[in-house]
């Protein structure tokens, strides 16, 4: 139980930190992307004005690129771009490549055609940020070399991912190191609760035994007395409840079954189900079972048999007259699968997930008739989990119920 609580604490802490780190990484990179592209688009708009001036008034001197706001006097030497001028139909009229040397006219024309075929107004094309501008003179497609900013965005993403992963590993080590100390108060509280249940169970056994003995003697002297009979029934129920509480408390220990061994699950199941076959038939219920031969399991044989008894007893108690009970034990994908199915009438399937809670009962009136304590299914769940398995329950229409255990 301690390891299970510790794992959940570590998982919760790492999930919270992981979400925070992921949010930061995504936020930083998205903000950087939009800020960088915004600056690039603003620069492209300024460069488009420069290109329109050159194309419309080739004799007039164009405004110097170094005068673009925020670019500085070296902009003419650091800003690499080219522009392709087309008519309204997309036919290329001219290519302006005075500020770039790595692209020839043929490649520039090919870039422009592919961008026009893409149908987007702006975006990235290789190491270039492009913008398609259309006016009465035709179409201008400007390509701005953004190799540097793209490399920076990639580097920032890589650095943030590496930093995030390193931080995640460091936090994992720290959380794992201090997790025992963090959950110590909770563990101490659980230990006190288990000790109280165990001590109270031992203290209650003596007066319960005394009451039961006195009731048995009184029953012999006053045979048929309904009050004495009621005392005997309630005493037996109370003794059973105390025993189940103590057993359930022991299942919460770190190693509830220290003497595990490999045993034949098939033989153990046949041995357990034999009396329930007779009992179901005596109560007018249709019982069938399929137990695969040769199944073995590493665990506590008595505990597994107790788990099967709880589920079958529950099925026999709550199945209606002429109802169906079905047990299926088989191997599936290397795991042991145990299914207990029965027909019944569930009042409300919305609370089905609470069925494993201690003392929870879906139908109080029916539970009083059957004499259950409300602890059996909690014990079945604890036994399954103590063997590294899990138990689930489902009901499709409220007319049937199926318990499925994977070991």
C-alpha positions in Angstrom: 0.0 0.0 0.0 2.9 2.4 0.9 4.5 1.9 -2.6 1.1 2.4 -4.3 0.5 5.7 -2.5 4.1 6.8 -3.2 3.7 6.0 -6.9 0.4 8.0 -7.1 2.0 10.9 -5.3 5.0 10.9 -7.7 2.7 10.5 -10.7 0.5 13.4 -9.6 3.5 15.7 -8.8 5.2 14.9 -12.2 1.9 15.3 -14.1 1.4 18.8 -12.6 5.0 19.8 -13.2 4.9 18.3 -16.7 1.8 20.3 -17.6 3.4 23.5 -16.3 6.6 22.9 -18.3 4.8 22.0 -21.4 2.7 25.2 -21.1 5.8 27.3 -20.7 7.6 25.6 -23.6 4.7 26.0 -25.9 3.9 29.5 -24.7 7.5 30.7 -25.2 7.9 29.2 -28.7 4.5 30.3 -29.9 5.1 33.8 -28.6 8.5 33.9 -30.3 7.1 32.5 -33.6 4.4 35.2 -33.7 6.7 38.0 -32.7 9.3 36.9 -35.3 6.8 36.5 -38.2 5.2 39.8 -37.3 8.5 41.6 -37.6 9.2 39.8 -40.9 5.8 40.6 -42.3 6.2 44.3 -41.3 9.6 44.3 -43.1 8.1 42.7 -46.2 5.4 45.4 -46.4 8.1 48.0 -46.3 10.1 46.2 -49.0 7.0 45.9 -51.1 6.7 49.6 -51.1 10.3 49.8 -52.2 9.7 47.4 -55.1 6.5 49.1 -56.2 8.4 52.4 -56.4 11.2 50.9 -58.4 8.8 49.1 -60.8 6.5 52.1 -61.3 9.2 54.8 -61.5 12.4 53.1 -62.7 14.1 56.5 -63.4 13.5 57.9 -59.9 15.9 56.8 -57.2 14.2 54.3 -54.8 14.0 55.1 -51.1 17.1 53.5 -49.4 16.4 50.3 -47.5 18.6 51.6 -44.6 15.8 54.2 -43.9 13.2 51.5 -43.0 12.2 52.2 -39.4 13.9 49.8 -37.0 16.4 48.4 -39.5 19.4 50.7 -39.1 22.0 51.9 -41.6 23.3 48.4 -42.3 19.9 47.1 -43.5 20.9 47.5 -47.1 23.7 44.9 -46.6 22.0 42.6 -44.2 18.5 42.3 -45.8 18.5 39.7 -48.5 15.3 39.5 -50.7 14.0 39.2 -54.2 10.7 40.1 -55.9 8.8 38.6 -58.8 6.4 40.9 -60.8 3.5 39.3 -62.6 0.5 40.4 -64.5 -3.1 39.8 -63.3 -3.0 36.3 -64.9 0.1 35.3 -63.1 2.5 35.6 -66.1 6.0 36.7 -65.0 7.0 40.2 -66.3 10.1 40.9 -64.3 12.4 39.5 -61.5 14.1 41.9 -59.1 17.1 40.3 -57.5 19.5 43.2 -56.8 19.6 42.4 -53.1 20.4 38.6 -53.3 23.0 36.6 -55.1 22.1 33.0 -54.2 19.0 32.9 -56.4 19.0 33.2 -60.2 16.0 34.4 -62.3 15.0 30.9 -63.2 14.8 29.7 -59.6 13.0 32.9 -58.6 10.4 32.4 -61.3 9.9 28.8 -60.1 9.5 29.9 -56.5 6.8 32.4 -57.6 4.9 29.8 -59.7 4.8 27.4 -56.8 3.7 30.0 -54.4 0.9 31.2 -56.7 -0.2 27.6 -57.2 -0.4 27.2 -53.3 -3.0 30.0 -53.2 -1.8 31.5 -49.9 -1.2 35.2 -49.4 1.8 34.7 -47.1 3.8 32.0 -45.5 7.2 30.2 -45.5 8.9 28.7 -48.6 12.1 27.0 -47.6 14.4 29.7 -46.0 12.1 32.5 -47.2 9.1 34.3 -45.9 6.9 35.4 -48.8 4.1 37.8 -49.3 1.8 38.0 -52.4 0.5 41.5 -53.0 -2.0 42.4 -55.8 -2.9 45.9 -57.1 -3.9 47.6 -60.3 -0.4 47.1 -61.7 -0.5 43.3 -61.3 0.9 40.9 -58.7 4.1 41.2 -56.7 5.6 38.3 -54.8 8.4 39.2 -52.5 10.6 36.6 -50.9 12.6 37.7 -47.8 15.5 35.5 -46.7 14.8 34.5 -43.0 17.4 31.8 -42.6 18.8 33.4 -39.5 15.5 33.8 -37.6 14.4 30.3 -38.6 17.6 28.9 -37.2 17.0 30.9 -34.0 13.5 29.6 -33.7 14.7 26.0 -34.1 17.5 26.5 -31.6 15.1 28.1 -29.1 12.7 25.1 -29.5 15.5 22.6 -29.1 17.0 24.4 -26.0 13.6 24.8 -24.4 12.8 21.0 -25.0 16.2 19.9 -23.6 15.8 22.3 -20.6 12.3 21.0 -20.0 13.3 17.4 -20.1 16.3 18.0 -17.9 14.1 19.9 -15.4 11.5 17.1 -15.6 14.2 14.5 -14.7 15.6 16.6 -11.9 12.2 17.2 -10.4 11.4 13.5 -10.7 14.6 12.6 -8.7 13.7 15.2 -6.1 10.1 14.1 -5.8 11.1 10.5 -5.6 13.7 11.4 -2.9 11.3 13.3 -0.7 8.0 11.5 -1.5 8.2 9.2 1.5 8.6 12.2 3.8 5.7 13.9 2.1 3.3 11.0 2.5 4.5 10.0 6.0 1.6 11.7 7.9 -0.9 10.0 5.7 0.9 6.6 6.1 1.0 7.1 9.9 -2.7 7.9 9.9 -3.4 4.7 8.0 -1.2 2.7 10.3 -3.1 4.0 13.3 -6.4 3.2 11.6 -5.3 -0.4 10.9 -4.0 -0.8 14.4 -7.2 0.5 15.8 -9.3 -1.9 13.7 -7.1 -4.9 14.6 -7.1 -4.0 18.4 -10.8 -3.3 18.4 -11.4 -6.6 16.6 -9.5 -8.5 19.2 -11.2 -6.7 22.0 -14.7 -7.3 20.5 -14.1 -11.0 20.0 -14.3 -11.8 23.7 -17.7 -10.2 24.5 -19.1 -11.5 21.2 -18.0 -15.0 22.0 -19.5 -14.6 25.5 -22.8 -13.3 24.1 -22.9 -16.1 21.5 -22.2 -18.8 24.2 -24.9 -17.4 26.5 -27.4 -17.2 23.7 -26.7 -20.8 22.7 -27.3 -21.9 26.4 -30.4 -19.8 26.6 -31.7 -21.4 23.3 -31.3 -24.9 24.8 -33.3 -23.9 27.8 -35.9 -21.8 25.9 -36.2 -23.6 22.6 -38.0 -21.7 19.9 -37.8 -18.3 21.5 -37.7 -15.7 18.7 -35.7 -13.2 20.7 -32.9 -15.6 21.5 -32.9 -16.7 17.9 -32.5 -13.1 16.8 -29.7 -12.6 19.3 -27.9 -15.6 17.8 -28.3 -14.3 14.2 -27.1 -10.8 15.1 -24.2 -12.1 17.1 -23.1 -14.3 14.3 -23.4 -11.4 11.9 -21.4 -9.1 14.2 -18.7 -11.8 14.6 -18.5 -12.1 10.8 -18.3 -8.3 10.4 -15.4 -8.1 12.9 -13.5 -10.9 11.2 -13.9 -9.3 7.8 -12.8 -5.9 9.0 -9.6 -7.4 10.5 -9.0 -9.3 7.4 -9.5 -6.2 5.2 -7.2 -4.2 7.4 -4.5 -6.8 6.9 -4.9 -6.6 3.1 -3.8 -3.0 3.3 -0.4 -4.0 4.6 2.8 -3.7 2.5 3.0 -7.5 2.1 -0.4 -9.0 2.9 0.6 -12.4 1.5 4.2 -13.1 2.5 4.0 -16.8 1.6 3.1 -16.6 -2.1 3.7 -19.7 -4.3 2.8 -21.0 -7.7 -0.3 -23.1 -7.6 -2.9 -24.5 -10.0 -5.6 -21.9 -10.4 -7.8 -24.4 -12.4 -7.8 -26.9 -9.5 -8.4 -24.1 -6.9 -11.3 -22.7 -8.9 -12.9 -26.2 -9.3 -12.6 -26.7 -5.6 -14.1 -23.3 -4.8 -17.0 -23.5 -7.2 -18.3 -27.0 -6.3 -20.6 -25.9 -3.4 -21.9 -22.9 -5.3 -23.0 -25.2 -8.2 -25.2 -27.1 -5.7 -26.4 -23.9 -3.9 -27.4 -22.1 -7.1 -29.4 -25.2 -8.3 -31.1 -25.5 -4.9 -32.3 -21.9 -5.2 -33.6 -22.4 -8.7 -30.9 -20.5 -10.5 -29.1 -21.5 -13.7 -25.4 -21.8 -13.1 -22.7 -22.6 -15.7 -19.0 -22.3 -15.7 -16.0 -22.6 -18.0 -12.6 -23.1 -16.4 -9.6 -23.5 -18.7 -7.4 -26.4 -17.7 -3.7 -25.9 -16.9 -3.9 -22.4 -15.5 -1.3 -21.6 -12.9 -0.8 -18.4 -10.8 1.8 -17.1 -8.4 0.1 -15.9 -5.3 -1.9 -16.9 -2.2 -4.2 -19.8 -3.0 -6.5 -19.3 -0.1 -6.9 -15.6 -0.9 -7.7 -16.3 -4.5 -10.3 -18.9 -3.4 -11.8 -16.3 -1.0 -12.1 -13.8 -3.8 -13.9 -16.3 -6.0 -16.2 -17.2 -3.1 -17.1 -13.6 -2.5 -18.0 -13.0 -6.1 -20.0 -16.2 -6.5 -21.7 -15.8 -3.2 -22.7 -12.2 -4.3 -24.0 -13.6 -7.6 -26.1 -16.3 -5.9 -27.5 -13.8 -3.4 -28.6 -11.1 -5.9 -29.6 -13.2 -8.9 -33.4 -13.3 -9.4 -35.4 -16.5 -9.4 -34.6 -18.5 -12.6 -31.8 -16.1 -13.3 -28.4 -16.9 -14.9 -25.0 -17.1 -13.2 -21.9 -17.7 -15.4 -18.3 -18.1 -14.4 -15.5 -17.9 -17.0 -11.8 -18.3 -16.1 -9.3 -18.3 -19.0 -6.0 -17.0 -20.2 -6.0 -14.0 -22.6 -2.9 -12.4 -24.0 -0.7 -13.9 -21.3 -3.0 -12.8 -18.4 -5.5 -14.6 -16.3 -9.1 -13.4 -16.9 -11.9 -14.2 -14.4 -15.4 -13.1 -15.3 -18.5 -13.6 -13.0 -21.7 -12.7 -14.8 -25.3 -12.8 -13.4 -28.7 -11.4 -14.2 -30.2 -9.1 -11.6 -32.2 -5.9 -11.2 -30.0 -3.0 -10.3 -31.9 0.1 -9.0 -29.3 2.6 -10.3 -26.3 1.9 -12.5 -25.0 5.4 -12.2 -23.4 4.6 -8.8 -21.8 1.4 -10.1 -18.3 2.7 -9.5 -19.0 2.9 -5.8 -19.8 -0.8 -5.5 -16.3 -1.5 -4.1 -16.5 1.1 -1.3 -16.7 -0.4 2.2 -20.3 -0.7 3.5 -21.8 0.6 0.3 -25.0 -1.1 -0.8 -26.9 -0.4 -4.0 -30.2 -1.8 -2.6 -30.5 -1.5 1.2 -33.7 -3.5 1.4 -32.3 -6.4 -0.6 -29.1 -6.3 1.4 -31.0 -6.7 4.7 -32.7 -9.8 3.3 -29.4 -11.4 2.1 -27.5 -10.5 5.3 -24.5 -9.0 3.6 -22.0 -6.7 5.5 -21.0 -4.6 2.5 -17.3 -5.5 2.9 -17.1 -8.5 0.6 -16.4 -6.7 -2.7 -13.9 -4.4 -1.0 -12.0 -7.5 0.1 -12.2 -9.0 -3.4 -10.8 -5.7 -4.9 -8.0 -5.7 -2.2 -7.1 -9.3 -3.0 -6.9 -8.7 -6.7 -4.7 -5.6 -6.3 -2.5 -7.4 -3.8 -1.8 -9.9 -6.6 -0.9 -7.1 -9.1 -4.3 -7.3 -10.8 -7.4 -5.2 -11.1 -11.1 -5.7 -10.9 -13.8 -3.9 -12.9 -17.6 -4.0 -12.9 -20.0 -3.1 -15.7 -23.7 -3.3 -16.4 -25.2 -2.4 -19.8 -28.9 -2.1 -19.0 -29.3 -2.6 -15.2 -30.6 -6.1 -15.8 -27.2 -7.9 -15.8 -23.9 -7.3 -14.0 -20.4 -8.6 -14.8 -17.3 -8.5 -12.6 -14.0 -8.9 -14.6 -10.7 -9.6 -12.9 -7.3 -9.4 -14.7 -4.4 -11.0 -13.0 
